[in-house]
Each structure stands twice: as structure tokens, then as C-alpha cells.
Amino acid sequence: MKTISAAEANRRFYPLLREVTAGEVITILSRGKPVATIAPVQADKAKREVARLSLLERLRRQQPLGECDWKREELYEI
């Protein structure tokens, strides 16, 4: 992970985006303290996929509460 000052990030914004696109995670500092992180979107996709798979597994294990003989029209009543 790379750190950079806010002023430097402002001056080098587009080169920073290229680095992030290549997989670099960059922390922005303001007065020496971290205030933001720029990271590739793929990292978030991986977390969402793990959460999705976890939810699906939990739903597969869950017992149904009851059966209903719903009609399509009833499901989409306005």
C-alpha cells in the first residue's frame, strides 16, 4: 500500500488512477493523517461475491416457513 499527501494526489490525480487500475491501493494523507483510500473496484467485487455466496448457503439451509399457492398477479399487486 502506498501513501501520498492530499496536495500531491491533487497534482498527480490521473497517474494515481493508472496505478490504482494496475492494482495499487493508495492512502491519501492530510497533515500526516490518513483521510481516504483509493483502491481498485475488483477488491469490492470479491467481498460482495463472498457475501452473496454466504447468503445463498444460509438460504439453502433455512427451513421454509410454509407453502402458498400464489398466483403471479397476486405477487405483483399494485
PAFIPA-619298 format. One record per atom (N, C-alpha, C, O): atom name; chain; x, y, z; residue number from 1. Coordinates in steps of 0.001 Angstrom, whole numbers, plus 524288, in hexadecimal, padded with zeros to 5 digits. Example, Ala and Ser with C-alpha at 12.3 -4.5 7.8 and 13.67 -1.06 7.14 Angstrom:
2
   site   unit    east   north      up   pos
      N      A   83386   7E9C6   81E78     1
     CA      A   8300C   7EE6C   81E78     1
      C      A   83390   7F31C   81E78     1
      O      A   8379C   7F309   82111     1
      N      A   83232   7F736   81BA8     2
     CA      A   83566   7FBDC   81BE4     2
      C      A   83264   8001E   81EBE     2
      O      A   83461   80472   81F67     2
end
This chain:
78
   site   unit    east   north      up   pos
      N      A   80356   7FB69   80000     1
     CA      A   80000   80000   80000     1
      C      A   80381   804D2   80000     1
      O      A   80772   8050C   802BE     1
      N      A   80200   8088F   7FCF1     2
     CA      A   80500   80D5F   7FC40     2
      C      A   80222   811DC   7FEF7     2
      O      A   7FD54   811EF   7FF12     2
      N      A   80509   81595   80127     3
     CA      A   802A7   81A40   80367     3
      C      A   80497   81F0B   80072     3
      O      A   808F3   81F25   7FE6B     3
      N      A   8013B   82300   80042     4
     CA      A   80284   827C6   7FD6F     4
      C      A   7FF8D   82C49   80000     4
      O      A   7FB42   82B83   80206     4
      N      A   801C6   830E7   7FFEF     5
     CA      A   7FF1D   8356F   8023C     5
      C      A   7FA92   83710   7FEC0     5
      O      A   7FA7B   835E4   7FA16     5
      N      A   7F6D7   839C2   80110     6
     CA      A   7F24D   83BA0   7FE23     6
      C      A   7F3F9   83F63   7F9CF     6
      O      A   7F1DB   83F3C   7F57E     6
      N      A   7F7C2   842BE   7FAF7     7
     CA      A   7F999   8467A   7F704     7
      C      A   7FC18   84398   7F26A     7
      O      A   7FB23   844EE   7EDE5     7
      N      A   7FF45   83FAB   7F392     8
     CA      A   801C5   83CA5   7EF6A     8
      C      A   7FDB8   8397F   7EC5A     8
      O      A   7FE24   838F9   7E797     8
      N      A   7F9D1   83769   7EF0F     9
     CA      A   7F5A8   83480   7EC6C     9
      C      A   7F2AD   83816   7E8B3     9
      O      A   7F124   83679   7E471     9
      N      A   7F1E1   83CE6   7EA53    10
     CA      A   7EF38   840B1   7E706    10
      C      A   7F269   841DA   7E21D    10
      O      A   7F03F   8423C   7DDD6    10
      N      A   7F77A   84265   7E2B9    11
     CA      A   7FADB   8438C   7DE3B    11
      C      A   7FB76   83EDA   7DA99    11
      O      A   7FC22   83F85   7D5E2    11
      N      A   7FB3C   83A1D   7DCBF    12
     CA      A   7FC4C   8356A   7D9AB    12
      C      A   7F791   831D3   7D946    12
      O      A   7F82C   82D0E   7D94D    12
      N      A   7F2E5   83403   7D8E7    13
     CA      A   7EE28   830DF   7D929    13
      C      A   7EDEB   82CA4   7D4EF    13
      O      A   7ECFC   82817   7D62F    13
      N      A   7EEBA   82E02   7D00A    14
     CA      A   7EE37   82A2A   7CBD7    14
      C      A   7F273   825F5   7CC13    14
      O      A   7F136   82164   7CB3A    14
      N      A   7F756   82740   7CD2C    15
     CA      A   7FB27   8230C   7CDF0    15
      C      A   7F9B2   81F76   7D286    15
      O      A   7FAA5   81AC1   7D250    15
      N      A   7F762   821B1   7D6AC    16
     CA      A   7F5A1   81E70   7DB12    16
      C      A   7F15A   81AAB   7D956    16
      O      A   7F157   81621   7DAEC    16
      N      A   7EDBE   81C81   7D61D    17
     CA      A   7E99B   81914   7D42B    17
      C      A   7EBE4   8148C   7D108    17
      O      A   7E9F7   81028   7D160    17
      N      A   7EFEF   81593   7CE03    18
     CA      A   7F27F   8115A   7CB0A    18
      C      A   7F4DF   80D5B   7CEC7    18
      O      A   7F48A   808A6   7CDD9    18
      N      A   7F73F   80F39   7D2FA    19
     CA      A   7F983   80BA3   7D6D1    19
      C      A   7F548   80852   7D96F    19
      O      A   7F5FA   803A1   7DA3D    19
      N      A   7F0F0   80ACB   7DABD    20
     CA      A   7EC9C   807F9   7DD32    20
      C      A   7EA6F   803EF   7D95F    20
      O      A   7E933   7FF8C   7DAE7    20
      N      A   7E9FB   80566   7D47A    21
     CA      A   7E81A   801C5   7D083    21
      C      A   7EBAD   7FCFF   7D021    21
      O      A   7E9E4   7F8AA   7CF0A    21
      N      A   7F0AE   7FDD5   7D107    22
     CA      A   7F47A   7F98A   7D0DB    22
      C      A   7F473   7F64B   7D5DE    22
      O      A   7F75A   7F27B   7D640    22
      N      A   7F131   7F7BD   7D9C3    23
     CA      A   7F0BA   7F4A7   7DE7D    23
      C      A   7F2DA   7F727   7E36A    23
      O      A   7F268   7F4DC   7E79E    23
      N      A   7F521   7FBBE   7E30C    24
     CA      A   7F75D   7FE67   7E799    24
      C      A   7F30B   800A6   7EB12    24
      O      A   7EF2A   802B1   7E918    24
      N      A   7F3B2   80047   7F028    25
     CA      A   7F032   802C6   7F3F0    25
      C      A   7F323   8077C   7F612    25
      O      A   7F791   806FD   7F7E1    25
      N      A   7F0AD   80C0C   7F5DD    26
     CA      A   7F34C   810E8   7F759    26
      C      A   7F046   8138B   7FBC4    26
      O      A   7EB8B   81450   7FB64    26
      N      A   7F30F   814EB   7FFF1    27
     CA      A   7F0BE   817C3   8044F    27
      C      A   7F242   81D83   803D5    27
      O      A   7F6D8   81ECD   8032D    27
      N      A   7EE64   820ED   8042C    28
     CA      A   7EF33   82692   803CB    28
      C      A   7EFCC   828B6   80958    28
      O      A   7ECA0   82791   80CC6    28
      N      A   7F3E1   82BD2   80A2E    29
     CA      A   7F4E7   82E31   80F46    29
      C      A   7F3C6   83405   80F1F    29
      O      A   7F4F9   836AC   80B4A    29
      N      A   7F17A   835F7   8134B    30
     CA      A   7F0C0   83B94   813F7    30
      C      A   7F33E   83D02   81929    30
      O      A   7F195   83B34   81D4C    30
      N      A   7F735   8403E   818E2    31
     CA      A   7FA35   841B6   81D84    31
      C      A   7FC5C   83CEB   82059    31
      O      A   7FC9B   83CB9   82525    31
      N      A   7FDE7   83911   81D35    32
     CA      A   80057   8345F   81F56    32
      C      A   7FC9D   83030   82146    32
      O      A   7FE56   82C0D   82304    32
      N      A   7F784   83131   820FF    33
     CA      A   7F3AD   82D60   822D1    33
      C      A   7F0A3   82B2B   81E38    33
      O      A   7EF2A   82E1A   81AB4    33
      N      A   7EFAB   82615   81E28    34
     CA      A   7ECA8   823BB   819E7    34
      C      A   7E707   825AB   819DC    34
      O      A   7E461   825AB   81DE0    34
      N      A   7E540   82751   81547    35
     CA      A   7DFE2   82945   814C9    35
      C      A   7DCBC   82667   8109E    35
      O      A   7D7EF   826AB   8109D    35
      N      A   7DF68   823A7   80D0C    36
     CA      A   7DCA3   820ED   808DD    36
      C      A   7E018   81C9A   806B9    36
      O      A   7E4E1   81CB7   8072E    36
      N      A   7DD7F   818CD   80461    37
     CA      A   7E039   8149A   801BE    37
      C      A   7DDEE   81403   7FC53    37
      O      A   7D92B   813FA   7FBA8    37
      N      A   7E14E   8138C   7F87C    38
     CA      A   7DF9F   8127C   7F322    38
      C      A   7E166   80CF5   7F1F0    38
      O      A   7E608   80BBB   7F258    38
      N      A   7DDAF   80998   7F074    39
     CA      A   7DEE6   8041A   7EF72    39
      C      A   7DC12   8024C   7EA8C    39
      O      A   7D81A   80492   7E912    39
      N      A   7DE0E   7FE43   7E806    40
     CA      A   7DB6B   7FC2B   7E368    40
      C      A   7D601   7FA12   7E4D1    40
      O      A   7D533   7F81F   7E923    40
      N      A   7D26C   7FA75   7E149    41
     CA      A   7CD19   7F89A   7E21D    41
      C      A   7CCFA   7F2B3   7E2CA    41
      O      A   7C99D   7F0BF   7E59D    41
      N      A   7D068   7EFD6   7E062    42
     CA      A   7D061   7EA27   7E0B1    42
      C      A   7D08E   7E846   7E654    42
      O      A   7CE52   7E42E   7E782    42
      N      A   7D315   7EB0E   7E9CF    43
     CA      A   7D34C   7E97E   7EF4A    43
      C      A   7CDC6   7E95B   7F18F    43
      O      A   7CC7E   7E5D2   7F48D    43
      N      A   7CA80   7ED2A   7F02B    44
     CA      A   7C523   7ED3B   7F20D    44
      C      A   7C1F2   7E8D3   7EFA0    44
      O      A   7BE94   7E692   7F238    44
      N      A   7C2F4   7E796   7EAB9    45
     CA      A   7C027   7E35B   7E828    45
      C      A   7C118   7DE38   7EB00    45
      O      A   7BD7A   7DB20   7EBAC    45
      N      A   7C5D6   7DD4F   7ECA4    46
     CA      A   7C716   7D878   7EF65    46
      C      A   7C41D   7D82C   7F48F    46
      O      A   7C20B   7D40A   7F5E4    46
      N      A   7C3DC   7DC73   7F778    47
     CA      A   7C0FA   7DC83   7FC69    47
      C      A   7BB30   7DB98   7FB86    47
      O      A   7B8B4   7D8BA   7FE7B    47
      N      A   7B8FD   7DE04   7F773    48
     CA      A   7B373   7DD3E   7F645    48
      C      A   7B257   7D79E   7F4CB    48
      O      A   7AE4D   7D578   7F646    48
      N      A   7B5E7   7D533   7F1E0    49
     CA      A   7B520   7CFCB   7F047    49
      C      A   7B539   7CC28   7F4FE    49
      O      A   7B217   7C885   7F54B    49
      N      A   7B8BF   7CD13   7F8A5    50
     CA      A   7B8ED   7C9F2   7FD6F    50
      C      A   7B3D7   7CA8F   8007B    50
      O      A   7B1AB   7C6B7   80262    50
      N      A   7B1F1   7CF61   800F3    51
     CA      A   7AD0D   7D058   803C4    51
      C      A   7A877   7CDC5   800FB    51
      O      A   7A508   7CB90   80386    51
      N      A   7A85F   7CE05   7FBD2    52
     CA      A   7A423   7CB9F   7F8C9    52
      C      A   7A407   7C5BE   7F995    52
      O      A   79FE2   7C379   7FA7A    52
      N      A   7A89B   7C344   7F942    53
     CA      A   7A8E1   7BD9D   7F9F2    53
      C      A   7A75E   7BC01   7FF7A    53
      O      A   7A4DC   7B7F9   8003E    53
      N      A   7A8E3   7BF25   80352    54
     CA      A   7A776   7BE16   808B7    54
      C      A   7A18A   7BE59   80972    54
      O      A   79F3F   7BAFF   80C05    54
      N      A   79F1D   7C249   80732    55
     CA      A   79976   7C2E2   8078C    55
      C      A   796AC   7BE58   804E4    55
      O      A   792F5   7BC33   8070F    55
      N      A   79868   7BCDF   80042    56
     CA      A   795F0   7B885   7FD81    56
      C      A   79661   7B379   800A0    56
      O      A   792A3   7B076   800DB    56
      N      A   79AD2   7B282   802FF    57
     CA      A   79B88   7ADCE   80628    57
      C      A   797DA   7ADD9   80ADB    57
      O      A   79581   7A9DC   80C28    57
      N      A   7975D   7B260   80D65    58
     CA      A   793D0   7B2D2   811DA    58
      C      A   78E2B   7B1E3   81033    58
      O      A   78B3B   7AF45   812F7    58
      N      A   78C9E   7B408   80BA5    59
     CA      A   7874C   7B344   809C1    59
      C      A   7863F   7AD8E   8085D    59
      O      A   781E6   7ABA5   8091D    59
      N      A   78A32   7AAD5   80659    60
     CA      A   78985   7A546   8051D    60
      C      A   788A3   7A20B   80A0C    60
      O      A   785B5   79E3B   809F0    60
      N      A   78B24   7A387   80E5F    61
     CA      A   78A96   7A09E   8134A    61
      C      A   7858D   7A1FD   81627    61
      O      A   783B5   79EEA   8195C    61
      N      A   7834F   7A67F   81510    62
     CA      A   77EB1   7A860   817DF    62
      C      A   779E6   7A52C   81663    62
      O      A   77905   7A3F5   811D1    62
      N      A   776D6   7A3D9   81A56    63
     CA      A   77206   7A0EF   81968    63
      C      A   76DCB   7A4AD   81769    63
      O      A   76D61   7A919   81940    63
      N      A   76AAF   7A2E3   813A9    64
     CA      A   76661   7A62C   811C9    64
      C      A   76265   7A70E   81624    64
      O      A   76186   7A39D   81962    64
      N      A   76004   7AB9B   81635    65
     CA      A   75C3E   7ACEB   81A42    65
      C      A   756D2   7AACD   8190A    65
      O      A   753B0   7AA0F   81C9D    65
      N      A   755AF   7A9D9   81443    66
     CA      A   75090   7A7E1   812B9    66
      C      A   75005   7A841   80CDC    66
      O      A   75325   7AAC3   80A34    66
      N      A   74C09   7A5BC   80AEC    67
     CA      A   74B30   7A5DB   80547    67
      C      A   7465E   7A91D   80413    67
      O      A   7428D   7A91B   806FF    67
      N      A   746A0   7ABD3   7FFD2    68
     CA      A   74234   7AEEA   7FDFD    68
      C      A   7416D   7ADCE   7F83A    68
      O      A   74529   7ACDE   7F558    68
      N      A   73CB3   7ADEC   7F6A7    69
     CA      A   73B70   7AD0F   7F12A    69
      C      A   73A39   7B25B   7EEB8    69
      O      A   735CA   7B377   7ED3A    69
      N      A   73E44   7B594   7EE58    70
     CA      A   73D8C   7BACD   7EC4B    70
      C      A   73D41   7BABE   7E65D    70
      O      A   73F90   7B774   7E3B8    70
      N      A   73A5A   7BE7D   7E46E    71
     CA      A   73A19   7BF50   7DECC    71
      C      A   73D89   7C3FB   7DD7E    71
      O      A   73E6F   7C75D   7E0CA    71
      N      A   73F66   7C425   7D8D0    72
     CA      A   742DE   7C850   7D71D    72
      C      A   74087   7CDBB   7D819    72
      O      A   74341   7D150   7D9CA    72
      N      A   73B7C   7CE48   7D705    73
     CA      A   738E3   7D34E   7D7B0    73
      C      A   73909   7D510   7DD68    73
      O      A   73988   7D9B7   7DE85    73
      N      A   7389B   7D15D   7E0F7    74
     CA      A   738AB   7D2A8   7E689    74
      C      A   73E15   7D490   7E853    74
      O      A   73E80   7D7E1   7EBC8    74
      N      A   7421B   7D277   7E5FB    75
     CA      A   7476F   7D407   7E770    75
      C      A   748AA   7D999   7E5D1    75
      O      A   74BC7   7DC3F   7E85B    75
      N      A   7463C   7DB64   7E198    76
     CA      A   74785   7E087   7DF7C    76
      C      A   742F6   7E443   7DFD8    76
      O      A   74256   7E7A1   7DC77    76
      N      A   73FBA   7E3BE   7E3E8    77
     CA      A   73B55   7E73D   7E4AA    77
      C      A   73D34   7ECC6   7E5B0    77
      O      A   740F8   7EDA5   7E88C    77
      N      A   73A97   7F060   7E360    78
     CA      A   73BFC   7F5EB   7E431    78
      C      A   737F3   7F872   7E79B    78
      O      A   7385C   7FD17   7E8CA    78
end
